[in-house]
Amino acid sequence: MKLKQVSISIENSPARLYEVTKALGDAGINLRALNLVETGGGFGLLRLLVSDVTTTRRILMKKHLPAQVSEVVAAEIEDKPGSLARMLKFLLDAKVHTLYMYAFAGFSSEKAVMIFCFTDNDKAIEILKKKGIQVLDAKAFGMLEAEG
Protein backbone atom coordinates (compact mmCIF):
# COMPACT_ATOMS: atom_id res chain seq x y z
CA MET A 1 0.00 0.00 0.00
CA LYS A 2 3.01 2.26 -0.24
CA LEU A 3 3.32 4.63 -3.16
CA LYS A 4 6.48 5.42 -5.10
CA GLN A 5 7.37 9.11 -4.94
CA VAL A 6 9.90 10.79 -7.21
CA SER A 7 12.01 13.55 -5.63
CA ILE A 8 14.36 15.88 -7.46
CA SER A 9 16.39 18.90 -6.49
CA ILE A 10 15.78 21.75 -8.92
CA GLU A 11 16.89 25.35 -9.19
CA ASN A 12 14.33 27.81 -7.85
CA SER A 13 13.59 29.22 -11.27
CA PRO A 14 10.27 29.38 -13.10
CA ALA A 15 11.99 28.12 -16.22
CA ARG A 16 13.28 24.95 -14.51
CA LEU A 17 9.92 24.02 -13.00
CA TYR A 18 8.29 24.69 -16.36
CA GLU A 19 10.91 22.55 -18.11
CA VAL A 20 10.28 19.58 -15.81
CA THR A 21 6.47 19.76 -15.94
CA LYS A 22 6.47 20.34 -19.72
CA ALA A 23 8.74 17.35 -20.38
CA LEU A 24 6.57 15.09 -18.23
CA GLY A 25 3.36 16.38 -19.78
CA ASP A 26 4.73 15.93 -23.31
CA ALA A 27 5.52 12.30 -22.42
CA GLY A 28 1.96 11.71 -21.21
CA ILE A 29 2.93 11.58 -17.53
CA ASN A 30 0.11 12.69 -15.27
CA LEU A 31 1.12 14.53 -12.10
CA ARG A 32 -1.09 12.95 -9.44
CA ALA A 33 0.27 15.01 -6.52
CA LEU A 34 3.21 17.30 -5.97
CA ASN A 35 4.97 19.35 -3.39
CA LEU A 36 7.70 21.94 -3.95
CA VAL A 37 9.62 23.39 -1.03
CA GLU A 38 12.54 25.76 -0.92
CA THR A 39 15.67 24.19 0.52
CA GLY A 40 17.91 27.27 0.41
CA GLY A 41 20.78 28.24 -1.80
CA GLY A 42 18.52 28.82 -4.78
CA PHE A 43 17.21 25.25 -4.88
CA GLY A 44 13.99 23.49 -4.11
CA LEU A 45 12.91 19.90 -3.54
CA LEU A 46 10.18 18.76 -5.89
CA ARG A 47 8.27 15.68 -4.74
CA LEU A 48 5.98 14.04 -7.27
CA LEU A 49 3.45 11.25 -7.41
CA VAL A 50 3.22 10.43 -11.10
CA SER A 51 1.30 8.06 -13.32
CA ASP A 52 4.50 6.31 -14.47
CA VAL A 53 7.57 6.39 -12.21
CA THR A 54 9.88 4.47 -14.54
CA THR A 55 9.30 6.77 -17.52
CA THR A 56 9.52 9.82 -15.27
CA ARG A 57 12.96 8.77 -14.04
CA ARG A 58 14.14 8.16 -17.58
CA ILE A 59 12.97 11.63 -18.69
CA LEU A 60 14.58 13.33 -15.70
CA MET A 61 17.89 11.53 -16.23
CA LYS A 62 17.95 12.74 -19.86
CA LYS A 63 17.60 16.26 -18.46
CA HIS A 64 20.48 15.62 -16.04
CA LEU A 65 18.14 15.76 -13.06
CA PRO A 66 18.87 12.71 -10.92
CA ALA A 67 15.70 11.50 -9.28
CA GLN A 68 15.35 9.64 -6.03
CA VAL A 69 12.45 7.23 -5.64
CA SER A 70 11.15 6.70 -2.14
CA GLU A 71 8.07 5.23 -0.55
CA VAL A 72 5.25 7.25 0.94
CA VAL A 73 1.83 6.48 2.39
CA ALA A 74 -1.44 8.07 1.32
CA ALA A 75 -4.18 8.11 3.95
CA GLU A 76 -7.75 9.24 3.45
CA ILE A 77 -9.21 10.99 6.47
CA GLU A 78 -12.41 12.83 7.24
CA ASP A 79 -12.34 16.44 6.12
CA LYS A 80 -13.34 17.73 9.55
CA PRO A 81 -11.54 19.72 12.22
CA GLY A 82 -9.36 17.48 14.38
CA SER A 83 -9.23 14.48 12.02
CA LEU A 84 -5.55 14.85 11.24
CA ALA A 85 -4.65 15.30 14.91
CA ARG A 86 -6.60 12.15 15.86
CA MET A 87 -4.78 10.15 13.20
CA LEU A 88 -1.38 11.50 14.25
CA LYS A 89 -2.11 10.63 17.88
CA PHE A 90 -2.53 6.93 16.97
CA LEU A 91 0.91 7.03 15.37
CA LEU A 92 2.49 9.08 18.14
CA ASP A 93 1.29 6.54 20.71
CA ALA A 94 2.97 3.80 18.63
CA LYS A 95 6.17 5.85 18.38
CA VAL A 96 5.85 6.28 14.62
CA HIS A 97 6.80 9.82 13.66
CA THR A 98 6.06 11.90 10.60
CA LEU A 99 9.13 12.96 8.65
CA TYR A 100 7.11 15.07 6.19
CA MET A 101 3.64 15.30 4.73
CA TYR A 102 1.62 17.17 2.15
CA ALA A 103 -2.01 17.33 1.12
CA PHE A 104 -3.65 16.04 -2.02
CA ALA A 105 -6.90 17.48 -3.32
CA GLY A 106 -9.37 15.95 -5.69
CA PHE A 107 -10.84 12.71 -4.32
CA SER A 108 -14.03 13.93 -2.66
CA SER A 109 -15.37 16.87 -0.73
CA GLU A 110 -15.94 14.72 2.36
CA LYS A 111 -12.44 13.26 2.65
CA ALA A 112 -8.96 14.69 2.71
CA VAL A 113 -5.97 12.77 1.41
CA MET A 114 -2.61 13.28 3.04
CA ILE A 115 0.69 11.96 1.71
CA PHE A 116 3.15 10.96 4.46
CA CYS A 117 6.66 9.74 4.93
CA PHE A 118 6.95 8.10 8.35
CA THR A 119 9.89 6.80 10.32
CA ASP A 120 8.36 3.34 9.70
CA ASN A 121 5.91 3.29 6.80
CA ASP A 122 5.00 -0.39 7.24
CA LYS A 123 4.17 0.02 10.92
CA ALA A 124 2.19 3.20 10.12
CA ILE A 125 0.11 1.35 7.53
CA GLU A 126 -0.62 -1.43 10.02
CA ILE A 127 -1.72 1.06 12.68
CA LEU A 128 -3.84 3.14 10.31
CA LYS A 129 -5.66 0.07 9.00
CA LYS A 130 -6.33 -1.18 12.54
CA LYS A 131 -7.86 2.22 13.35
CA GLY A 132 -10.11 2.07 10.28
CA ILE A 133 -8.25 4.70 8.27
CA GLN A 134 -8.24 4.07 4.53
CA VAL A 135 -4.73 3.71 3.09
CA LEU A 136 -4.71 4.27 -0.65
CA ASP A 137 -2.75 2.26 -3.17
CA ALA A 138 -1.21 3.17 -6.53
CA LYS A 139 -4.36 2.16 -8.39
CA ALA A 140 -6.43 4.71 -6.45
CA PHE A 141 -4.05 7.40 -7.74
CA GLY A 142 -4.03 6.19 -11.34
CA MET A 143 -0.35 5.23 -10.97
CA LEU A 144 1.51 2.34 -12.53
CA GLU A 145 3.37 0.21 -10.03
CA ALA A 146 7.05 1.10 -10.26
CA GLU A 147 9.70 -1.52 -10.75
CA GLY A 148 11.71 -2.56 -7.71
GUTOR-825121 format. One record per residue: residue number from 1; residue in one letter; x, y, z of N, C-alpha, C in turn. Coordinates in pm, 1 decimal. Last residue first. Layout:
% residues N
+-----+-----+----------+----------+----------+----------+----------+----------+----------+----------+----------+
|   n | res |       nx |       ny |       nz |      cax |      cay |      caz |       cx |       cy |       cz |
+-----+-----+----------+----------+----------+----------+----------+----------+----------+----------+----------+
| NUM |   a |        X |        Y |        Z |        X |        Y |        Z |        X |        Y |        Z |
...
+-----+-----+----------+----------+----------+----------+----------+----------+----------+----------+----------+
This chain:
% residues 148
+-----+-----+----------+----------+----------+----------+----------+----------+----------+----------+----------+
|   n | res |       nx |       ny |       nz |      cax |      cay |      caz |       cx |       cy |       cz |
+-----+-----+----------+----------+----------+----------+----------+----------+----------+----------+----------+
| 148 |   g |   1082.0 |   -255.0 |   -887.8 |   1170.8 |   -256.0 |   -770.5 |   1103.3 |   -205.2 |   -654.5 |
| 147 |   e |    881.4 |    -36.4 |  -1088.6 |    969.8 |   -152.0 |  -1075.2 |   1051.2 |   -138.6 |   -949.3 |
| 146 |   a |    565.5 |     91.9 |   -982.3 |    704.7 |    109.6 |  -1025.9 |    781.6 |    -20.0 |  -1006.2 |
| 145 |   e |    244.0 |     67.7 |  -1105.3 |    336.6 |     20.9 |  -1002.7 |    477.1 |     33.0 |  -1058.2 |
| 144 |   l |     96.1 |    365.4 |  -1223.4 |    150.9 |    234.3 |  -1252.8 |    240.0 |    193.8 |  -1136.5 |
| 143 |   m |   -180.4 |    538.0 |  -1080.2 |    -35.1 |    523.5 |  -1096.9 |     -2.1 |    380.5 |  -1136.2 |
| 142 |   g |   -424.0 |    629.3 |   -990.2 |   -402.5 |    618.8 |  -1133.7 |   -253.8 |    608.1 |  -1166.7 |
| 141 |   f |   -464.2 |    616.5 |   -722.4 |   -404.8 |    740.3 |   -773.5 |   -383.5 |    737.1 |   -925.1 |
| 140 |   a |   -552.0 |    362.4 |   -683.8 |   -642.9 |    471.0 |   -644.9 |   -594.6 |    605.0 |   -700.5 |
| 139 |   k |   -320.5 |    219.7 |   -750.1 |   -436.2 |    215.6 |   -839.0 |   -533.2 |    330.4 |   -811.0 |
| 138 |   a |   -156.0 |    253.3 |   -526.7 |   -120.6 |    317.3 |   -652.9 |   -239.6 |    323.2 |   -748.8 |
| 137 |   d |   -381.3 |    289.8 |   -240.6 |   -274.9 |    225.9 |   -317.2 |   -253.4 |    300.1 |   -448.8 |
| 136 |   l |   -450.8 |    438.3 |     78.5 |   -471.3 |    427.4 |    -65.3 |   -352.6 |    363.5 |   -134.8 |
| 135 |   v |   -604.1 |    347.5 |    369.0 |   -473.4 |    371.2 |    309.1 |   -487.7 |    342.3 |    160.5 |
| 134 |   q |   -846.7 |    458.0 |    587.7 |   -823.5 |    407.3 |    452.7 |   -684.6 |    446.8 |    404.3 |
| 133 |   i |   -860.4 |    361.5 |    919.2 |   -825.1 |    469.6 |    826.9 |   -786.8 |    408.5 |    692.8 |
| 132 |   g |   -905.1 |    183.7 |   1125.9 |  -1010.9 |    206.6 |   1028.0 |   -985.0 |    320.9 |    930.9 |
| 131 |   k |   -700.4 |    113.7 |   1286.0 |   -786.1 |    222.1 |   1334.7 |   -895.1 |    260.2 |   1234.1 |
| 130 |   k |   -568.8 |    -70.7 |   1130.6 |   -633.0 |   -117.8 |   1253.5 |   -730.2 |    -13.3 |   1308.1 |
| 129 |   k |   -463.4 |    105.0 |    937.4 |   -566.2 |      7.1 |    899.8 |   -642.4 |    -43.0 |   1023.3 |
| 128 |   l |   -272.9 |    242.5 |   1095.0 |   -383.5 |    313.8 |   1031.1 |   -496.6 |    219.4 |    993.5 |
| 127 |   i |    -97.7 |     31.5 |   1166.5 |   -172.5 |    106.2 |   1268.4 |   -294.0 |    175.2 |   1207.0 |
| 126 |   e |      2.3 |    -45.7 |    912.4 |    -61.8 |   -142.9 |   1001.5 |   -149.9 |    -71.8 |   1104.5 |
| 125 |   i |    121.1 |    193.4 |    829.4 |     10.6 |    135.3 |    752.6 |    -68.3 |     38.3 |    839.2 |
| 124 |   a |    324.3 |    217.9 |   1023.3 |    219.1 |    319.8 |   1012.2 |     97.9 |    264.0 |    938.2 |
| 123 |   k |    484.7 |     -1.1 |    962.4 |    416.7 |      2.4 |   1092.3 |    301.9 |    103.9 |   1088.7 |
| 122 |   d |    574.3 |     87.0 |    709.0 |    500.1 |    -38.7 |    724.2 |    421.2 |    -42.1 |    855.1 |
| 121 |   n |    712.3 |    329.0 |    762.0 |    591.2 |    328.9 |    679.6 |    508.6 |    201.9 |    698.7 |
| 120 |   d |    858.7 |    475.6 |   1002.6 |    835.9 |    334.0 |    970.3 |    703.6 |    324.8 |    894.2 |
| 119 |   t |    865.7 |    747.3 |    990.7 |    988.8 |    679.6 |   1032.1 |    979.4 |    529.7 |   1004.3 |
| 118 |   f |    682.1 |    837.9 |    692.2 |    694.6 |    810.4 |    835.2 |    831.1 |    748.7 |    865.0 |
| 117 |   c |    547.8 |   1057.1 |    478.0 |    665.8 |    974.0 |    493.2 |    686.5 |    961.2 |    643.7 |
| 116 |   f |    222.2 |   1096.6 |    332.4 |    314.9 |   1096.0 |    445.9 |    440.9 |   1016.1 |    416.2 |
| 115 |   i |    -44.2 |   1278.8 |    211.3 |     68.9 |   1196.3 |    171.5 |    173.7 |   1209.2 |    282.5 |
| 114 |   m |   -391.1 |   1278.8 |    262.3 |   -260.8 |   1328.4 |    303.8 |   -155.5 |   1227.1 |    260.4 |
| 113 |   v |   -702.9 |   1375.6 |    160.9 |   -597.0 |   1277.3 |    140.6 |   -465.1 |   1343.9 |    175.0 |
| 112 |   a |  -1022.7 |   1405.4 |    303.8 |   -895.7 |   1468.8 |    271.2 |   -793.5 |   1356.8 |    253.4 |
| 111 |   k |  -1368.0 |   1387.4 |    216.7 |  -1244.4 |   1326.2 |    264.7 |  -1124.9 |   1410.5 |    222.9 |
| 110 |   e |  -1574.4 |   1517.6 |     99.4 |  -1593.8 |   1472.2 |    236.2 |  -1467.5 |   1414.8 |    298.3 |
| 109 |   s |  -1524.2 |   1570.9 |   -160.6 |  -1537.2 |   1687.2 |    -73.1 |  -1551.2 |   1646.1 |     73.6 |
| 108 |   s |  -1263.2 |   1363.2 |   -296.6 |  -1402.9 |   1393.3 |   -265.6 |  -1407.8 |   1512.6 |   -172.0 |
| 107 |   f |  -1010.3 |   1396.5 |   -442.1 |  -1083.7 |   1270.6 |   -431.8 |  -1232.2 |   1295.6 |   -406.7 |
| 106 |   g |   -874.7 |   1646.1 |   -448.7 |   -937.4 |   1595.0 |   -568.6 |  -1012.5 |   1464.6 |   -556.6 |
| 105 |   a |   -549.1 |   1710.8 |   -313.5 |   -689.8 |   1748.4 |   -332.0 |   -745.6 |   1677.4 |   -454.3 |
| 104 |   f |   -322.3 |   1630.8 |    -65.1 |   -364.5 |   1603.6 |   -201.8 |   -511.7 |   1639.5 |   -211.0 |
| 103 |   a |    -61.1 |   1763.5 |    140.6 |   -201.3 |   1733.4 |    111.7 |   -221.4 |   1708.8 |    -36.8 |
| 102 |   y |    225.1 |   1613.5 |    294.9 |    161.5 |   1716.7 |    214.9 |     21.6 |   1670.0 |    177.6 |
| 101 |   m |    497.2 |   1558.8 |    525.9 |    363.8 |   1530.2 |    472.7 |    318.9 |   1644.2 |    383.4 |
| 100 |   y |    771.6 |   1396.8 |    694.5 |    711.1 |   1506.8 |    619.4 |    575.6 |   1461.6 |    567.6 |
|  99 |   l |    795.0 |   1224.5 |    913.7 |    913.4 |   1295.8 |    864.6 |    870.6 |   1416.6 |    781.3 |
|  98 |   t |    619.1 |   1136.3 |   1195.4 |    605.6 |   1189.6 |   1060.1 |    732.3 |   1265.7 |   1023.4 |
|  97 |   h |    677.2 |    837.6 |   1383.5 |    679.7 |    982.0 |   1366.4 |    673.9 |   1021.2 |   1219.1 |
|  96 |   v |    559.7 |    610.1 |   1604.4 |    585.2 |    628.4 |   1461.8 |    572.6 |    777.6 |   1435.1 |
|  95 |   k |    480.1 |    536.6 |   1861.2 |    617.0 |    584.9 |   1838.0 |    657.2 |    581.8 |   1689.6 |
|  94 |   a |    221.5 |    497.6 |   1908.3 |    296.6 |    379.8 |   1863.4 |    442.1 |    413.9 |   1832.5 |
|  93 |   d |    137.0 |    753.6 |   1964.3 |    129.4 |    654.3 |   2071.1 |    210.4 |    528.9 |   2037.8 |
|  92 |   l |    163.7 |    859.2 |   1706.0 |    249.3 |    907.8 |   1814.2 |    253.8 |    807.6 |   1929.0 |
|  91 |   l |    -47.2 |    730.4 |   1576.6 |     90.9 |    702.8 |   1536.5 |    189.5 |    745.3 |   1645.1 |
|  90 |   f |   -268.2 |    839.0 |   1704.8 |   -252.8 |    693.1 |   1697.3 |   -106.9 |    657.3 |   1668.5 |
|  89 |   k |   -220.0 |   1111.2 |   1649.7 |   -211.4 |   1062.7 |   1788.2 |   -196.2 |    910.6 |   1791.4 |
|  88 |   l |   -277.2 |   1136.9 |   1380.4 |   -138.3 |   1150.5 |   1424.5 |   -118.7 |   1099.6 |   1567.2 |
|  87 |   m |   -557.0 |   1114.1 |   1390.0 |   -478.3 |   1014.8 |   1320.1 |   -332.6 |   1017.2 |   1366.9 |
|  86 |   r |   -622.5 |   1346.9 |   1533.6 |   -660.4 |   1214.7 |   1586.4 |   -575.5 |   1105.4 |   1521.8 |
|  85 |   a |   -523.3 |   1544.0 |   1357.0 |   -465.4 |   1530.5 |   1490.8 |   -498.6 |   1393.8 |   1551.0 |
|  84 |   l |   -697.9 |   1509.2 |   1140.6 |   -554.8 |   1484.6 |   1123.9 |   -488.7 |   1463.2 |   1260.3 |
|  83 |   s |   -945.7 |   1581.3 |   1259.3 |   -923.4 |   1447.5 |   1202.1 |   -775.7 |   1414.8 |   1188.7 |
|  82 |   g |   -986.6 |   1844.7 |   1341.5 |   -936.3 |   1748.0 |   1438.0 |   -904.8 |   1610.5 |   1382.1 |
|  81 |   p |  -1252.0 |   1926.0 |   1124.6 |  -1153.9 |   1972.4 |   1221.8 |  -1115.0 |   1861.3 |   1320.2 |
|  80 |   k |  -1270.7 |   1705.4 |    842.1 |  -1334.4 |   1772.6 |    955.2 |  -1225.7 |   1818.7 |   1050.7 |
|  79 |   d |  -1266.0 |   1502.1 |    630.1 |  -1234.4 |   1643.9 |    612.1 |  -1311.8 |   1724.1 |    716.1 |
|  78 |   e |  -1125.2 |   1194.9 |    730.1 |  -1241.2 |   1282.7 |    724.1 |  -1196.0 |   1427.6 |    710.7 |
|  77 |   i |   -861.0 |   1069.0 |    517.1 |   -921.3 |   1098.9 |    647.1 |  -1042.6 |   1189.1 |    628.4 |
|  76 |   e |   -652.6 |    847.0 |    365.3 |   -775.2 |    923.6 |    344.9 |   -841.3 |    943.4 |    481.0 |
|  75 |   a |   -307.6 |    845.8 |    304.9 |   -417.8 |    811.4 |    394.6 |   -534.8 |    905.2 |    369.0 |
|  74 |   a |    -30.7 |    716.3 |    151.1 |   -144.3 |    806.7 |    132.0 |   -259.5 |    758.6 |    219.5 |
|  73 |   v |    312.6 |    705.5 |    205.1 |    183.4 |    647.6 |    239.3 |     76.3 |    753.8 |    217.9 |
|  72 |   v |    610.0 |    642.5 |      9.7 |    524.9 |    725.4 |     93.6 |    391.9 |    653.4 |    114.5 |
|  71 |   e |    942.2 |    568.7 |    -82.2 |    806.9 |    522.5 |    -54.7 |    736.0 |    617.6 |     40.6 |
|  70 |   s |   1134.6 |    713.9 |   -352.1 |   1114.9 |    670.5 |   -214.0 |    969.8 |    627.8 |   -195.7 |
|  69 |   v |   1376.7 |    781.9 |   -583.8 |   1245.2 |    723.1 |   -564.4 |   1238.1 |    672.1 |   -421.1 |
|  68 |   q |   1537.8 |   1065.5 |   -707.7 |   1534.7 |    964.2 |   -602.5 |   1391.6 |    912.7 |   -592.8 |
|  67 |   a |   1691.6 |   1162.5 |  -1007.4 |   1569.7 |   1150.0 |   -928.3 |   1584.1 |   1038.2 |   -826.6 |
|  66 |   p |   1898.3 |   1399.2 |  -1161.4 |   1886.9 |   1270.6 |  -1092.1 |   1765.5 |   1269.3 |   -999.1 |
|  65 |   l |   1877.6 |   1551.5 |  -1435.7 |   1813.7 |   1576.0 |  -1306.2 |   1797.0 |   1441.7 |  -1234.8 |
|  64 |   h |   1941.7 |   1551.2 |  -1705.2 |   2048.1 |   1562.1 |  -1604.1 |   1993.5 |   1604.9 |  -1468.2 |
|  63 |   k |   1747.6 |   1483.2 |  -1872.8 |   1760.5 |   1626.3 |  -1846.3 |   1867.2 |   1653.6 |  -1739.9 |
|  62 |   k |   1756.5 |   1212.2 |  -1857.8 |   1795.1 |   1274.1 |  -1985.9 |   1816.5 |   1423.8 |  -1969.5 |
|  61 |   m |   1647.0 |   1183.9 |  -1603.1 |   1788.8 |   1152.6 |  -1623.2 |   1839.4 |   1213.5 |  -1754.1 |
|  60 |   l |   1379.4 |   1245.5 |  -1656.0 |   1458.2 |   1333.2 |  -1570.5 |   1608.3 |   1308.0 |  -1587.2 |
|  59 |   i |   1305.0 |   1025.7 |  -1816.2 |   1297.3 |   1162.6 |  -1869.3 |   1386.1 |   1256.4 |  -1788.2 |
|  58 |   r |   1338.7 |    815.4 |  -1631.7 |   1413.6 |    815.8 |  -1757.7 |   1417.2 |    957.1 |  -1817.1 |
|  57 |   r |   1151.5 |    881.4 |  -1436.3 |   1295.6 |    877.3 |  -1403.7 |   1380.6 |    884.8 |  -1529.8 |
|  56 |   t |    915.0 |    854.1 |  -1587.4 |    951.8 |    982.1 |  -1527.5 |   1101.0 |    985.7 |  -1496.3 |
|  55 |   t |    913.0 |    581.7 |  -1641.1 |    929.9 |    676.7 |  -1751.9 |    971.3 |    813.2 |  -1699.7 |
|  54 |   t |    874.6 |    490.6 |  -1372.6 |    988.3 |    447.1 |  -1454.2 |   1015.8 |    544.3 |  -1568.0 |
|  53 |   v |    630.1 |    605.2 |  -1286.2 |    756.6 |    638.9 |  -1220.7 |    876.5 |    605.4 |  -1309.0 |
|  52 |   d |    352.0 |    730.0 |  -1401.9 |    450.3 |    630.9 |  -1446.8 |    588.5 |    670.1 |  -1394.5 |
|  51 |   s |    197.6 |    922.6 |  -1276.4 |    129.8 |    806.2 |  -1332.4 |    226.8 |    696.3 |  -1374.7 |
|  50 |   v |    345.8 |   1038.9 |   -965.7 |    321.9 |   1043.5 |  -1110.0 |    257.1 |    915.4 |  -1158.2 |
|  49 |   l |    410.3 |   1252.8 |   -718.1 |    344.8 |   1124.7 |   -740.8 |    299.2 |   1131.3 |   -885.8 |
|  48 |   l |    704.2 |   1433.1 |   -631.9 |    598.1 |   1404.4 |   -726.9 |    541.4 |   1264.0 |   -708.3 |
|  47 |   r |    873.8 |   1705.1 |   -498.7 |    827.0 |   1568.4 |   -474.4 |    705.0 |   1545.3 |   -560.9 |
|  46 |   l |   1144.8 |   1905.2 |   -523.5 |   1017.6 |   1876.3 |   -589.4 |    985.5 |   1729.3 |   -567.1 |
|  45 |   l |   1312.2 |   2133.8 |   -345.0 |   1290.7 |   1990.1 |   -353.5 |   1150.8 |   1968.7 |   -408.0 |
|  44 |   g |   1518.8 |   2400.4 |   -472.6 |   1398.8 |   2348.5 |   -410.7 |   1394.8 |   2197.8 |   -425.7 |
|  43 |   f |   1774.5 |   2653.6 |   -444.8 |   1721.0 |   2524.5 |   -488.0 |   1594.1 |   2490.5 |   -412.8 |
|  42 |   g |   1905.7 |   2873.6 |   -343.2 |   1852.0 |   2882.0 |   -478.4 |   1795.8 |   2752.1 |   -532.6 |
|  41 |   g |   1973.2 |   2822.3 |    -79.7 |   2078.4 |   2824.3 |   -180.0 |   2027.9 |   2826.4 |   -323.1 |
|  40 |   g |   1682.1 |   2630.6 |     21.3 |   1790.7 |   2726.7 |     41.0 |   1893.0 |   2719.1 |    -70.5 |
|  39 |   t |   1468.9 |   2480.8 |    -37.6 |   1567.2 |   2419.3 |     51.5 |   1684.9 |   2511.1 |     77.9 |
|  38 |   e |   1122.8 |   2514.2 |    -79.4 |   1253.8 |   2576.5 |    -92.3 |   1348.5 |   2512.1 |      8.8 |
|  37 |   v |    919.6 |   2258.9 |   -217.4 |    961.6 |   2339.1 |   -103.0 |   1100.3 |   2395.3 |   -129.1 |
|  36 |   l |    644.0 |   2125.6 |   -368.5 |    769.9 |   2194.3 |   -395.1 |    801.9 |   2281.9 |   -275.2 |
|  35 |   n |    461.8 |   1843.7 |   -447.5 |    497.2 |   1935.3 |   -339.0 |    632.1 |   1994.6 |   -374.5 |
|  34 |   l |    185.9 |   1674.8 |   -601.4 |    321.4 |   1730.0 |   -597.3 |    335.9 |   1825.8 |   -482.1 |
|  33 |   a |     11.5 |   1413.1 |   -769.2 |     27.0 |   1500.8 |   -652.5 |    168.1 |   1555.5 |   -657.5 |
|  32 |   r |      1.8 |   1329.9 |  -1032.5 |   -108.7 |   1294.6 |   -944.4 |   -106.8 |   1377.8 |   -816.3 |
|  31 |   l |     68.7 |   1417.5 |  -1344.7 |    111.7 |   1453.1 |  -1210.0 |     -6.6 |   1430.7 |  -1116.9 |
|  30 |   n |    107.3 |   1191.2 |  -1603.5 |     11.2 |   1269.1 |  -1526.8 |     67.7 |   1293.6 |  -1387.4 |
|  29 |   i |    286.8 |   1187.4 |  -1896.2 |    292.8 |   1158.0 |  -1753.0 |    195.8 |   1250.1 |  -1680.4 |
|  28 |   g |    320.5 |   1232.4 |  -2164.9 |    196.1 |   1171.0 |  -2120.8 |    195.2 |   1131.3 |  -1973.8 |
|  27 |   a |    535.3 |   1375.6 |  -2240.4 |    551.7 |   1230.0 |  -2242.4 |    425.5 |   1157.0 |  -2195.2 |
|  26 |   d |    452.7 |   1633.3 |  -2191.1 |    472.9 |   1593.1 |  -2331.0 |    485.8 |   1442.0 |  -2344.9 |
|  25 |   g |    463.9 |   1626.7 |  -1907.9 |    336.3 |   1637.6 |  -1978.4 |    346.3 |   1592.6 |  -2123.1 |
|  24 |   l |    741.8 |   1618.3 |  -1870.7 |    657.5 |   1508.8 |  -1823.2 |    522.3 |   1509.7 |  -1894.1 |
|  23 |   a |    817.0 |   1861.7 |  -1989.1 |    873.9 |   1734.9 |  -2037.5 |    787.6 |   1616.5 |  -1994.7 |
|  22 |   k |    672.3 |   2043.3 |  -1826.9 |    646.6 |   2033.6 |  -1972.2 |    696.6 |   1900.7 |  -2026.5 |
|  21 |   t |    789.1 |   2009.3 |  -1576.2 |    647.2 |   1976.2 |  -1594.1 |    610.5 |   1962.7 |  -1741.5 |
|  20 |   v |   1058.2 |   2091.4 |  -1635.4 |   1027.6 |   1958.5 |  -1580.7 |    882.1 |   1921.1 |  -1609.2 |
|  19 |   e |   1022.1 |   2355.0 |  -1730.1 |   1091.2 |   2254.8 |  -1811.3 |   1056.7 |   2112.6 |  -1765.3 |
|  18 |   y |    901.0 |   2481.8 |  -1509.6 |    828.6 |   2468.7 |  -1635.8 |    890.4 |   2357.4 |  -1720.6 |
|  17 |   l |   1116.1 |   2471.0 |  -1334.3 |    991.5 |   2402.1 |  -1299.9 |    907.4 |   2380.2 |  -1425.2 |
|  16 |   r |   1293.5 |   2634.6 |  -1481.5 |   1328.3 |   2495.0 |  -1451.3 |   1203.4 |   2415.3 |  -1415.3 |
|  15 |   a |   1166.6 |   2884.3 |  -1499.4 |   1199.2 |   2811.5 |  -1622.3 |   1227.1 |   2664.2 |  -1592.5 |
|  14 |   p |   1148.9 |   2974.5 |  -1237.9 |   1026.7 |   2938.2 |  -1309.9 |   1056.0 |   2856.1 |  -1435.1 |
|  13 |   s |   1374.4 |   2835.7 |  -1010.9 |   1358.8 |   2921.9 |  -1127.1 |   1232.4 |   2878.9 |  -1199.6 |
|  12 |   n |   1554.0 |   2701.5 |   -806.8 |   1433.4 |   2781.5 |   -785.1 |   1422.9 |   2883.5 |   -897.6 |
|  11 |   e |   1664.9 |   2392.8 |   -943.4 |   1689.0 |   2534.8 |   -918.5 |   1555.6 |   2605.0 |   -898.0 |
|  10 |   i |   1576.4 |   2086.7 |   -774.4 |   1578.3 |   2174.9 |   -891.9 |   1608.9 |   2318.0 |   -849.8 |
|   9 |   s |   1594.5 |   1757.5 |   -690.6 |   1639.3 |   1889.9 |   -649.4 |   1646.7 |   1974.8 |   -775.7 |
|   8 |   i |   1321.7 |   1530.4 |   -675.4 |   1435.6 |   1588.0 |   -746.2 |   1468.1 |   1725.1 |   -687.6 |
|   7 |   s |   1153.2 |   1227.8 |   -618.7 |   1201.2 |   1354.7 |   -563.1 |   1322.1 |   1401.2 |   -641.7 |
|   6 |   v |    868.7 |   1032.7 |   -654.1 |    990.5 |   1078.8 |   -720.7 |   1027.8 |   1213.8 |   -662.0 |
|   5 |   q |    727.7 |    765.4 |   -475.3 |    736.8 |    910.5 |   -493.9 |    871.3 |    942.6 |   -559.1 |
|   4 |   k |    514.6 |    499.0 |   -470.4 |    647.9 |    541.5 |   -510.5 |    642.5 |    690.8 |   -541.6 |
|   3 |   l |    323.2 |    402.8 |   -183.2 |    332.4 |    463.4 |   -315.6 |    477.5 |    500.0 |   -343.6 |
|   2 |   k |    215.1 |    109.5 |    -15.6 |    301.4 |    226.4 |    -23.9 |    304.8 |    274.0 |   -168.3 |
|   1 |   m |     81.2 |   -120.2 |      0.0 |      0.0 |      0.0 |      0.0 |     85.5 |    126.5 |      0.0 |
+-----+-----+----------+----------+----------+----------+----------+----------+----------+----------+----------+
